[in-house]
């Protein structure tokens, strides 16, 4: 199991939006964290067939290909075309391939993969429940999905640049007005944000004069996501609900743990949802 180099991840993360290649490298360096979670859950990667269902620039798929038998990276935008393939050549990774495709209509036969990765993808999919059902379909019996995302009401899940003063403005103004305000700030007063241009596609687009569209197609919440998972026929092997650092520091432990279990409030406090899901014999809905 490879070690996690937090310093290298931080350095790569600071410039990850500079280019698709920089983002692929960031993904590549960050992926041992996923491997570590799977290892703790007793999920073997060595020799397995893996699908990265929303691979983006391709860095995670390539990192897993160094451990697995073969990894297929799929993305609807083919961001990997000039980035993942370049990184693949530099790292001399043979056991990986990329394909353009729709996560809700995966171009693979049923029971094809041992492991499916979905890292910060489902919030950008136009049909979340269908995406989960498709991942289950292409898994072999006993296969596993690694799924991570964030509630859209949280500071992380809002997918907006982080203010130096972490105020949840989107909870007060609503998403549409907040997008407009942040677009104006990115153009005229970007110093109010913690991220630099190189680390934020939002700031970069605004400063380049391009309209900033809302990248969130699914408004993820903790309880509905659990219901989707149950309906798709998965057994939960691991559930991690991590409170954002701001609320960890601001709230006493007992109060924080209580609020993190309270509907709606948990969707504001929790900055990362992480699941390891196993394919059961038949979907709950059937």
DRENDO-1510 file (C-alpha; in Angstrom, 1 decimal, always signed):
<recs>
REC; n; res; u; v; w
REC; 1; UNK; +0.0; +0.0; +0.0 .
REC; 2; UNK; +1.5; +3.3; -1.0 .
REC; 3; UNK; +2.0; +6.1; +1.6 .
REC; 4; UNK; +0.0; +9.3; +1.6 .
REC; 5; UNK; +2.2; +12.3; +0.9 .
REC; 6; UNK; +0.1; +15.1; +2.3 .
REC; 7; UNK; +2.7; +17.8; +1.4 .
REC; 8; UNK; +2.8; +16.7; -2.3 .
REC; 9; UNK; -1.0; +16.6; -2.3 .
REC; 10; UNK; -1.2; +20.2; -0.9 .
REC; 11; UNK; +1.3; +21.5; -3.4 .
REC; 12; UNK; -0.5; +19.8; -6.3 .
REC; 13; UNK; -3.9; +20.9; -4.9 .
REC; 14; UNK; -2.9; +24.6; -4.9 .
REC; 15; UNK; -2.4; +24.6; -8.7 .
REC; 16; UNK; -4.8; +21.8; -9.7 .
REC; 17; UNK; -7.1; +24.1; -11.8 .
REC; 18; UNK; -4.1; +25.5; -13.8 .
REC; 19; UNK; -4.7; +22.9; -16.4 .
REC; 20; UNK; -6.3; +19.5; -16.9 .
REC; 21; UNK; -2.9; +17.9; -16.6 .
REC; 22; UNK; -2.3; +19.5; -13.2 .
REC; 23; UNK; -5.7; +18.2; -12.0 .
REC; 24; UNK; -4.9; +14.7; -13.2 .
REC; 25; UNK; -1.6; +14.8; -11.2 .
REC; 26; UNK; -3.5; +16.0; -8.2 .
REC; 27; UNK; -6.0; +13.1; -8.5 .
REC; 28; UNK; -3.1; +10.7; -8.9 .
REC; 29; UNK; -1.4; +11.9; -5.7 .
REC; 30; UNK; -4.6; +12.0; -3.7 .
REC; 31; UNK; -5.9; +8.5; -4.7 .
REC; 32; UNK; -3.9; +6.5; -2.0 .
REC; 33; UNK; -6.4; +7.9; +0.5 .
REC; 34; UNK; -9.1; +5.9; -1.3 .
REC; 35; UNK; -6.9; +2.9; -1.4 .
REC; 36; UNK; -6.4; +3.2; +2.3 .
REC; 37; UNK; -10.1; +3.3; +3.0 .
REC; 38; UNK; -10.7; +0.2; +0.9 .
REC; 39; UNK; -7.9; -1.6; +2.6 .
REC; 40; UNK; -9.4; -0.9; +6.0 .
REC; 41; UNK; -12.7; -2.4; +4.7 .
REC; 42; UNK; -10.9; -5.5; +3.5 .
REC; 43; UNK; -11.4; -4.7; -0.2 .
REC; 44; UNK; -8.7; -6.2; -2.4 .
REC; 45; UNK; -7.6; -4.1; -5.4 .
REC; 46; UNK; -4.8; -6.3; -6.7 .
REC; 47; UNK; -5.7; -8.1; -9.8 .
REC; 48; UNK; -9.2; -6.8; -9.9 .
REC; 49; UNK; -11.2; -5.2; -12.8 .
REC; 50; UNK; -12.0; -1.6; -11.8 .
REC; 51; UNK; -14.2; +1.1; -13.3 .
REC; 52; UNK; -13.7; +4.8; -12.5 .
REC; 53; UNK; -17.3; +6.0; -13.3 .
REC; 54; UNK; -16.6; +9.7; -13.7 .
REC; 55; UNK; -12.8; +9.7; -14.0 .
REC; 56; UNK; -12.4; +13.4; -14.9 .
REC; 57; UNK; -8.8; +14.0; -16.0 .
REC; 58; UNK; -7.9; +10.4; -15.3 .
REC; 59; UNK; -5.4; +10.6; -12.4 .
REC; 60; UNK; -7.3; +8.3; -10.0 .
REC; 61; UNK; -7.9; +5.7; -12.6 .
REC; 62; UNK; -4.2; +5.6; -13.4 .
REC; 63; UNK; -3.2; +5.4; -9.8 .
REC; 64; UNK; -5.5; +2.4; -9.3 .
REC; 65; UNK; -4.1; +0.8; -12.4 .
REC; 66; UNK; -0.8; +0.5; -10.6 .
REC; 67; UNK; -2.5; -1.8; -8.1 .
REC; 68; UNK; -5.3; -3.4; -10.0 .
REC; 69; UNK; -5.5; -5.9; -12.9 .
REC; 70; UNK; -7.1; -3.3; -15.3 .
REC; 71; UNK; -8.9; +0.0; -14.8 .
REC; 72; UNK; -11.4; +1.6; -17.2 .
REC; 73; UNK; -11.8; +5.3; -16.8 .
REC; 74; UNK; -15.1; +6.7; -18.1 .
REC; 75; UNK; -16.2; +10.4; -18.3 .
REC; 76; UNK; -18.9; +12.1; -20.3 .
REC; 77; UNK; -16.6; +15.1; -21.2 .
REC; 78; UNK; -13.5; +13.1; -22.2 .
REC; 79; UNK; -11.3; +15.4; -20.1 .
REC; 80; UNK; -8.8; +12.5; -20.0 .
REC; 81; UNK; -8.1; +12.8; -23.7 .
REC; 82; UNK; -5.0; +14.9; -23.5 .
REC; 83; UNK; -4.2; +14.6; -19.8 .
REC; 84; UNK; -4.8; +11.1; -18.5 .
REC; 85; UNK; -3.2; +9.7; -21.7 .
REC; 86; UNK; -0.2; +11.9; -21.2 .
REC; 87; UNK; +0.2; +11.0; -17.5 .
REC; 88; UNK; -0.3; +7.3; -18.4 .
REC; 89; UNK; +2.7; +7.5; -20.8 .
REC; 90; UNK; +4.9; +9.3; -18.3 .
REC; 91; UNK; +4.1; +6.8; -15.6 .
REC; 92; UNK; +4.4; +3.9; -18.0 .
REC; 93; UNK; +1.1; +2.4; -16.9 .
REC; 94; UNK; -0.2; -0.3; -19.1 .
REC; 95; UNK; -3.3; -1.6; -17.4 .
REC; 96; UNK; -5.7; +1.3; -18.0 .
REC; 97; UNK; -7.9; +2.6; -20.8 .
REC; 98; UNK; -10.3; +5.5; -21.2 .
REC; 99; UNK; -13.7; +5.8; -22.8 .
REC; 100; UNK; -16.2; +8.6; -23.3 .
REC; 101; UNK; -19.6; +7.6; -21.9 .
REC; 102; UNK; -22.6; +8.5; -19.8 .
REC; 103; UNK; -22.6; +7.3; -16.1 .
REC; 104; UNK; -26.3; +6.8; -16.2 .
REC; 105; UNK; -26.0; +4.5; -19.3 .
REC; 106; UNK; -22.7; +2.7; -18.8 .
REC; 107; UNK; -21.4; +1.1; -22.0 .
REC; 108; UNK; -20.5; -2.1; -20.3 .
REC; 109; UNK; -22.1; -5.5; -19.8 .
REC; 110; UNK; -23.7; -6.5; -16.5 .
REC; 111; UNK; -21.4; -8.2; -13.9 .
REC; 112; UNK; -18.2; -6.9; -15.5 .
REC; 113; UNK; -16.3; -5.2; -12.7 .
REC; 114; UNK; -15.1; -6.1; -9.2 .
REC; 115; UNK; -14.8; -2.5; -8.0 .
REC; 116; UNK; -16.4; +0.8; -9.2 .
REC; 117; UNK; -15.1; +4.2; -8.1 .
REC; 118; UNK; -17.3; +7.3; -7.8 .
REC; 119; UNK; -15.2; +10.0; -6.2 .
REC; 120; UNK; -17.0; +13.4; -6.0 .
REC; 121; UNK; -19.1; +12.5; -9.1 .
REC; 122; UNK; -22.7; +11.8; -8.2 .
REC; 123; UNK; -23.5; +15.5; -7.4 .
REC; 124; UNK; -22.6; +16.3; -11.1 .
REC; 125; UNK; -24.8; +13.5; -12.5 .
REC; 126; UNK; -28.2; +14.4; -13.9 .
REC; 127; UNK; -29.9; +11.3; -12.5 .
REC; 128; UNK; -28.4; +10.2; -9.2 .
REC; 129; UNK; -30.6; +7.1; -8.5 .
REC; 130; UNK; -30.1; +5.9; -12.0 .
REC; 131; UNK; -26.3; +6.3; -11.7 .
REC; 132; UNK; -26.3; +4.1; -8.5 .
REC; 133; UNK; -28.4; +1.4; -10.3 .
REC; 134; UNK; -26.0; +1.4; -13.3 .
REC; 135; UNK; -23.0; +1.0; -11.0 .
REC; 136; UNK; -24.7; -1.9; -9.3 .
REC; 137; UNK; -25.6; -3.5; -12.7 .
REC; 138; UNK; -22.0; -3.6; -14.0 .
REC; 139; UNK; -20.7; -5.0; -10.7 .
REC; 140; UNK; -20.1; -8.7; -10.2 .
REC; 141; UNK; -21.9; -10.4; -7.3 .
REC; 142; UNK; -20.1; -9.3; -4.1 .
REC; 143; UNK; -18.5; -6.4; -6.0 .
REC; 144; UNK; -17.9; -3.0; -4.2 .
REC; 145; UNK; -18.5; +0.6; -5.0 .
REC; 146; UNK; -16.5; +3.4; -3.4 .
REC; 147; UNK; -18.6; +6.5; -3.3 .
REC; 148; UNK; -17.8; +10.0; -2.0 .
REC; 149; UNK; -19.7; +13.2; -2.2 .
REC; 150; UNK; -20.8; +16.1; +0.0 .
REC; 151; UNK; -24.2; +17.7; +1.0 .
REC; 152; UNK; -25.0; +20.7; -1.2 .
REC; 153; UNK; -25.8; +22.8; +1.8 .
REC; 154; UNK; -22.3; +22.4; +3.4 .
REC; 155; UNK; -19.4; +24.7; +2.8 .
REC; 156; UNK; -17.7; +21.9; +0.9 .
REC; 157; UNK; -20.6; +20.6; -1.1 .
REC; 158; UNK; -21.7; +24.0; -2.3 .
REC; 159; UNK; -18.8; +23.8; -4.8 .
REC; 160; UNK; -18.1; +27.5; -4.5 .
REC; 161; UNK; -14.8; +29.2; -3.7 .
REC; 162; UNK; -14.2; +29.4; +0.0 .
REC; 163; UNK; -14.3; +32.8; +1.7 .
REC; 164; UNK; -11.5; +33.8; +4.0 .
REC; 165; UNK; -14.2; +34.3; +6.6 .
REC; 166; UNK; -16.2; +31.0; +6.3 .
REC; 167; UNK; -19.7; +32.4; +6.2 .
REC; 168; UNK; -22.5; +30.1; +4.8 .
REC; 169; UNK; -23.8; +32.9; +2.5 .
REC; 170; UNK; -25.5; +30.3; +0.3 .
REC; 171; UNK; -27.8; +29.4; +3.2 .
REC; 172; UNK; -29.0; +33.0; +3.5 .
REC; 173; UNK; -29.2; +34.2; -0.1 .
REC; 174; UNK; -30.0; +30.9; -1.8 .
REC; 175; UNK; -27.9; +29.2; -4.5 .
REC; 176; UNK; -28.8; +31.4; -7.5 .
REC; 177; UNK; -28.0; +34.8; -5.8 .
REC; 178; UNK; -24.9; +33.4; -4.2 .
REC; 179; UNK; -23.6; +32.3; -7.6 .
REC; 180; UNK; -24.1; +35.8; -9.0 .
REC; 181; UNK; -22.5; +37.4; -5.9 .
REC; 182; UNK; -19.5; +35.1; -6.0 .
REC; 183; UNK; -19.1; +35.6; -9.8 .
REC; 184; UNK; -18.9; +39.4; -9.2 .
REC; 185; UNK; -16.5; +39.0; -6.3 .
REC; 186; UNK; -14.2; +36.7; -8.3 .
REC; 187; UNK; -13.9; +39.4; -11.0 .
REC; 188; UNK; -13.6; +42.5; -8.8 .
REC; 189; UNK; -12.4; +41.4; -5.3 .
REC; 190; UNK; -10.9; +37.9; -5.5 .
REC; 191; UNK; -8.9; +38.6; -2.4 .
REC; 192; UNK; -11.9; +37.7; -0.3 .
REC; 193; UNK; -11.5; +34.0; -1.3 .
REC; 194; UNK; -9.0; +31.5; +0.2 .
REC; 195; UNK; -8.3; +29.9; -3.2 .
REC; 196; UNK; -6.1; +31.4; -5.8 .
REC; 197; UNK; -7.1; +31.4; -9.5 .
REC; 198; UNK; -5.0; +28.2; -10.0 .
REC; 199; UNK; -7.1; +26.2; -7.5 .
REC; 200; UNK; -10.6; +27.3; -8.5 .
REC; 201; UNK; -12.3; +26.8; -11.9 .
REC; 202; UNK; -15.0; +29.2; -10.7 .
REC; 203; UNK; -12.6; +32.1; -10.1 .
REC; 204; UNK; -10.7; +31.3; -13.3 .
REC; 205; UNK; -13.9; +31.3; -15.4 .
REC; 206; UNK; -15.2; +34.5; -13.9 .
REC; 207; UNK; -11.9; +36.4; -14.4 .
REC; 208; UNK; -11.7; +35.2; -18.0 .
REC; 209; UNK; -15.1; +36.7; -18.6 .
REC; 210; UNK; -16.8; +33.4; -19.1 .
REC; 211; UNK; -20.3; +32.8; -17.6 .
REC; 212; UNK; -20.1; +30.5; -14.6 .
REC; 213; UNK; -22.8; +27.8; -14.7 .
REC; 214; UNK; -24.0; +25.7; -11.8 .
REC; 215; UNK; -22.1; +22.4; -11.8 .
REC; 216; UNK; -24.4; +20.8; -9.3 .
REC; 217; UNK; -27.0; +18.7; -11.0 .
REC; 218; UNK; -27.9; +16.8; -7.8 .
REC; 219; UNK; -28.6; +18.5; -4.5 .
REC; 220; UNK; -27.2; +15.8; -2.4 .
REC; 221; UNK; -28.5; +15.4; +1.2 .
REC; 222; UNK; -27.5; +12.7; +3.7 .
REC; 223; UNK; -30.9; +11.0; +4.2 .
REC; 224; UNK; -32.0; +10.9; +0.6 .
REC; 225; UNK; -28.7; +9.5; -0.5 .
REC; 226; UNK; -29.0; +6.7; +2.0 .
REC; 227; UNK; -32.5; +6.0; +0.6 .
REC; 228; UNK; -31.1; +5.9; -3.0 .
REC; 229; UNK; -28.4; +3.4; -1.8 .
REC; 230; UNK; -30.9; +1.1; -0.2 .
REC; 231; UNK; -33.2; +1.3; -3.3 .
REC; 232; UNK; -30.3; +0.4; -5.6 .
REC; 233; UNK; -29.7; -2.8; -3.6 .
REC; 234; UNK; -26.4; -2.1; -1.9 .
REC; 235; UNK; -25.3; -3.2; +1.5 .
REC; 236; UNK; -23.3; -0.6; +3.4 .
REC; 237; UNK; -19.9; -1.9; +4.5 .
REC; 238; UNK; -18.6; +1.5; +5.6 .
REC; 239; UNK; -20.2; +4.9; +6.2 .
REC; 240; UNK; -18.1; +8.0; +7.0 .
REC; 241; UNK; -19.8; +11.3; +7.7 .
REC; 242; UNK; -17.1; +13.9; +8.3 .
REC; 243; UNK; -17.9; +17.3; +9.8 .
REC; 244; UNK; -16.1; +20.2; +8.2 .
REC; 245; UNK; -13.1; +21.7; +9.9 .
REC; 246; UNK; -14.9; +25.0; +10.7 .
REC; 247; UNK; -17.7; +23.3; +12.7 .
REC; 248; UNK; -15.2; +20.9; +14.3 .
REC; 249; UNK; -13.4; +23.9; +15.7 .
REC; 250; UNK; -16.5; +26.0; +16.4 .
REC; 251; UNK; -18.8; +23.5; +18.2 .
REC; 252; UNK; -18.2; +21.5; +21.4 .
REC; 253; UNK; -17.9; +17.7; +20.8 .
REC; 254; UNK; -21.2; +16.6; +22.3 .
REC; 255; UNK; -23.2; +19.3; +20.5 .
REC; 256; UNK; -21.4; +18.7; +17.2 .
REC; 257; UNK; -22.2; +14.9; +17.3 .
REC; 258; UNK; -25.8; +15.6; +18.1 .
REC; 259; UNK; -26.3; +18.1; +15.3 .
REC; 260; UNK; -24.4; +15.8; +12.9 .
REC; 261; UNK; -27.2; +13.3; +13.4 .
REC; 262; UNK; -30.0; +15.8; +13.1 .
REC; 263; UNK; -31.8; +15.9; +9.7 .
REC; 264; UNK; -31.2; +19.1; +7.6 .
REC; 265; UNK; -28.7; +20.4; +10.1 .
REC; 266; UNK; -26.3; +17.5; +9.3 .
REC; 267; UNK; -26.5; +18.6; +5.7 .
REC; 268; UNK; -24.8; +21.9; +6.7 .
REC; 269; UNK; -22.3; +20.5; +9.1 .
REC; 270; UNK; -21.0; +17.4; +7.1 .
REC; 271; UNK; -18.4; +18.3; +4.5 .
REC; 272; UNK; -17.7; +14.8; +3.3 .
REC; 273; UNK; -19.8; +11.6; +2.8 .
REC; 274; UNK; -17.9; +8.4; +2.2 .
REC; 275; UNK; -19.4; +5.0; +1.5 .
REC; 276; UNK; -18.1; +1.5; +0.7 .
REC; 277; UNK; -21.0; -0.4; -0.7 .
REC; 278; UNK; -21.4; -4.1; -1.6 .
REC; 279; UNK; -23.7; -5.5; -4.3 .
REC; 280; UNK; -26.3; -7.7; -2.7 .
REC; 281; UNK; -28.2; -10.5; -4.3 .
REC; 282; UNK; -31.1; -8.4; -5.6 .
REC; 283; UNK; -32.2; -4.8; -5.5 .
REC; 284; UNK; -34.5; -3.9; -2.6 .
REC; 285; UNK; -37.1; -2.5; -5.0 .
REC; 286; UNK; -37.5; -5.8; -7.0 .
</recs>
